[in-house]
């Protein structure tokens, strides 16, 4: 079976195998990585004190609230929750294997995760990194003021001002206050997938991408960490070669990952849970309200009812920029539909994405 979104499009992958009071480095299945890490804390048993100490030592938070102050959208309390999940393309440290660092990390993957009241459904909105936006003025991590810019690429917000500037840019675009922030890195993502035992997907034709080092024949594959990272980085060899096609792969992979976590039975295996928790907490940089094992556990309990079938994924409606085909610009009316729906804790209407550019990667994987 293929995965069909509410707008009728076929997703390129499928798995074979209280608002404002809970959450949100790398590129990828960041939402599930963080969610998994939190749930895994439940495996502590009689050694819970040791587990908390160990996992707490893995976590370093970012105080988004202190850096942004009061100049933010209203903090609503309607039972829903919004999380900015970010993947950074920094090539420093262990990530150097994926290319040279060009002087600063950028947010290669950005997703706004809206968990509806009751926490049994969620909508995920991917923001293309090449989207031209009006970036607000920010203060970087050293306290230096950074001027705003019109027609700035979305991913430069993180580059010039770090996590807080990325959050401020998303809040400026959407009018929605982010309750939490979570970042995942390359190396941590790979290790998490390997610890999980891989993720199963089925391709309809070969994928060979020299940039992401991915080489897959048509058929069913259990991807290890390196291959999974390659898949979610693949761009030039899918669809029209834009970031939009890659986003389709990322979204479908996340659904496969969610199902894999449930299918492998880790919740009945305390050692497996602890190993995954250790790996996942090393992979993420959360906001300061999620930087302890206890806070992550509370977060996880709030999301534990979600399965892949409960998550609706779309890309923010965009079109190719007439002045530069390598960039995209928001479809203003449709984007307002998306953000207003989430702000009102309602499903995103199918009409919001009908005329949007897609990247033409449909059908590559099923």
LINQUI-V249615 format. One record per backbone hydrogen bond with DSSP energy under -1.0 kcal/mol. NH is the residue of the N-H (numbers start at 0). CO is the residue of the C=O. Records with the same first field share a line. If there is no record, write none. Layout:
NH = CO / CO
This chain:
4 = 8
7 = 4
10 = 2
15 = 199
29 = 27
32 = 28
33 = 29
34 = 30
35 = 31
36 = 32
37 = 33
38 = 34
39 = 35
40 = 37
41 = 38
42 = 39
43 = 40
46 = 43
47 = 44
50 = 46
51 = 47
52 = 48
53 = 49
54 = 50
55 = 51
56 = 52
57 = 54
58 = 55
61 = 285
63 = 61
66 = 62
67 = 63
68 = 64
71 = 69
75 = 73
80 = 114
82 = 112
83 = 179
84 = 110
85 = 181
86 = 108
88 = 105
94 = 91
95 = 92
97 = 94
98 = 95
106 = 154
107 = 86 / 105
108 = 86
110 = 84
111 = 124
112 = 82
113 = 122
114 = 80
115 = 120
118 = 115
121 = 309
122 = 113
123 = 311
124 = 111
125 = 313
126 = 109
130 = 127
131 = 327
132 = 151
134 = 148
137 = 145
139 = 143
142 = 139
145 = 137
148 = 134
151 = 132
153 = 130
154 = 128
155 = 152
156 = 153
158 = 154
159 = 155
160 = 156
161 = 157
165 = 161
166 = 162
167 = 163
168 = 164
169 = 165
170 = 166
171 = 167
172 = 168
173 = 169
174 = 170
178 = 81
179 = 81
181 = 23 / 83
182 = 284
183 = 85
184 = 282
188 = 184
189 = 185
190 = 186
191 = 187
192 = 188
193 = 189
194 = 190
195 = 191
196 = 192
197 = 192
198 = 222
200 = 220
202 = 218
203 = 363
206 = 215
208 = 213
212 = 208
213 = 208
215 = 206
218 = 202
220 = 200
222 = 198
227 = 223
228 = 224
229 = 225
230 = 226
231 = 227
233 = 229
237 = 234
239 = 358
240 = 237
245 = 241
246 = 242
247 = 243
248 = 244
249 = 245
250 = 246
251 = 247
252 = 248
253 = 249
254 = 250
255 = 251
256 = 252
257 = 253
258 = 254
259 = 255
260 = 256
261 = 257
262 = 258
263 = 259
267 = 264
268 = 265
272 = 268
273 = 269
274 = 270
275 = 271
276 = 272
277 = 273
278 = 274
279 = 275
280 = 276
281 = 277
284 = 182
286 = 180
287 = 61
289 = 286
295 = 291
296 = 292
297 = 293
298 = 294
299 = 295
300 = 296
301 = 297
302 = 299
303 = 299
305 = 302
309 = 306
310 = 307
311 = 121
313 = 123
315 = 125
318 = 328
320 = 326
323 = 320
326 = 323
327 = 129
328 = 318
330 = 316
331 = 329
334 = 330
335 = 331
336 = 332
337 = 333
338 = 334
339 = 335
340 = 336
341 = 337
342 = 338
343 = 339
344 = 341
345 = 340
351 = 348
352 = 349
355 = 352
356 = 317
363 = 360
365 = 201
